[in-house]
Amino acid sequence: SVTVVLVGATTDQSKWVKYEIEASKARGNGILTVNISQIRDLAQQTTQYCGMTVPGYSNYNWVTQDGRTNLGIWVEAAAKAAGR
């Protein structure tokens, strides 16, 4: 009932991500995007954020908004916003 879109450097270029977002809207799912670009990889590198959001839905930053602690809260809020 909730679609979580993990957004990194090139997520906005994926036709499949765009398709899933539109299909989720059609199903009435709650949607939220989470910027994961600042999560460090094994070499301690990060990527640039492509800036992708879904208008009308919440957007969060995994690192600065403590996604590890708050993801469940964000998902619940998206479900509630969708009436689920």
DAWOBEL-V967589 format. One record per pair of residues at least 12 apart in sequence whose C-alpha atoms are under 10 Angstrom apart, sorted by the first residue. I is the first residue (numbers start at 1). J is the second residue. D is the distance in Angstrom with one decimal. If there is no record, write none. Layout:
I:J:D
I:J:D
This chain:
1:24:8.5
1:27:8.3
1:28:7.7
1:29:4.8
1:30:6.3
1:31:8.7
1:75:9.5
1:78:9.0
1:79:6.6
1:82:8.4
1:83:9.6
1:84:7.0
2:24:8.0
2:25:9.9
2:27:9.9
2:28:8.8
2:29:5.0
2:30:4.4
2:31:5.6
2:32:7.8
2:75:6.7
2:76:8.5
2:77:9.7
2:78:6.6
2:79:5.9
2:80:9.6
2:82:8.4
2:84:8.8
3:20:8.5
3:21:7.7
3:23:9.9
3:24:6.7
3:25:9.2
3:29:6.5
3:30:6.1
3:31:4.8
3:32:6.5
3:33:8.5
3:75:8.4
3:78:8.7
3:79:9.2
4:21:9.3
4:24:10.0
4:29:10.0
4:30:8.5
4:31:5.9
4:32:5.2
4:33:5.8
4:34:7.2
4:59:9.8
4:71:9.6
4:74:9.4
4:75:7.7
4:78:9.3
5:17:7.8
5:18:9.9
5:20:9.1
5:21:8.1
5:31:7.6
5:32:6.2
5:33:4.6
5:34:6.2
5:35:8.6
5:36:9.8
5:52:9.6
5:53:9.0
5:54:9.2
5:59:9.3
6:32:8.7
6:33:5.9
6:34:5.0
6:35:6.2
6:36:6.3
6:37:9.1
6:52:9.8
6:59:10.0
6:60:9.7
6:61:9.8
6:62:9.3
7:33:6.6
7:34:5.8
7:35:4.8
7:36:5.7
7:37:7.0
7:49:7.3
7:50:7.4
7:51:8.1
7:52:6.8
7:53:8.3
7:59:9.7
7:60:9.8
7:61:9.4
7:62:9.9
8:34:8.6
8:35:6.2
8:36:5.5
8:37:4.6
8:38:8.4
8:39:9.4
8:46:9.5
8:47:7.1
8:48:7.0
8:49:5.4
8:50:6.2
8:51:8.4
8:52:8.5
9:35:9.2
9:36:8.8
9:37:6.4
9:38:9.9
9:46:9.4
9:47:5.9
9:48:5.1
9:49:4.9
9:50:4.8
9:51:8.3
9:52:9.2
10:37:9.8
10:47:9.5
10:48:8.7
10:49:8.0
10:50:6.0
10:51:9.4
10:52:9.0
11:49:9.0
11:50:7.0
11:51:9.1
11:52:7.3
12:49:9.8
12:50:6.6
12:51:7.9
12:52:5.8
12:53:8.8
13:50:9.1
13:52:9.5
18:54:9.7
21:54:8.2
22:54:10.0
25:82:9.8
28:79:9.7
28:82:6.6
28:83:8.7
28:84:9.0
29:78:8.3
29:79:7.3
29:81:9.3
29:82:6.2
29:83:8.8
29:84:8.1
30:57:8.0
30:58:9.5
30:75:8.0
30:76:9.0
30:77:8.5
30:78:4.7
30:79:5.0
30:80:7.8
30:81:6.7
30:82:4.9
30:83:8.2
30:84:8.0
31:54:7.9
31:56:9.2
31:57:6.1
31:58:7.4
31:59:9.1
31:74:9.7
31:75:8.2
31:77:9.7
31:78:6.0
31:79:8.0
31:81:9.1
31:82:8.3
32:53:8.3
32:54:7.5
32:55:9.9
32:56:9.5
32:57:5.8
32:58:5.1
32:59:5.7
32:60:7.7
32:74:7.7
32:75:7.5
32:77:9.3
32:78:6.6
32:79:9.7
33:52:8.1
33:53:6.3
33:54:7.1
33:57:7.8
33:58:6.5
33:59:4.7
33:60:6.2
33:61:8.5
33:62:9.8
33:74:9.7
34:52:9.5
34:53:8.7
34:58:8.7
34:59:5.8
34:60:4.7
34:61:5.5
34:62:6.1
34:63:9.6
34:65:9.8
34:67:8.3
34:71:9.1
34:74:9.6
35:48:9.8
35:49:6.9
35:50:8.8
35:51:8.3
35:52:8.5
35:53:9.0
35:59:7.5
35:60:6.1
35:61:4.7
35:62:5.9
35:63:8.2
35:64:9.7
35:65:9.9
35:67:9.6
36:48:9.5
36:49:7.8
36:60:9.0
36:61:6.7
36:62:5.6
36:63:7.4
36:67:9.3
37:49:5.3
37:50:8.5
37:51:10.0
37:61:8.6
37:62:8.4
37:63:8.7
38:61:8.4
38:62:7.7
38:63:6.4
38:64:8.7
39:61:9.8
39:62:7.6
39:63:6.6
40:63:9.7
57:78:8.0
57:81:9.0
57:82:9.9
58:74:8.4
58:77:9.1
58:78:7.6
58:81:9.9
59:74:9.3
60:74:8.4
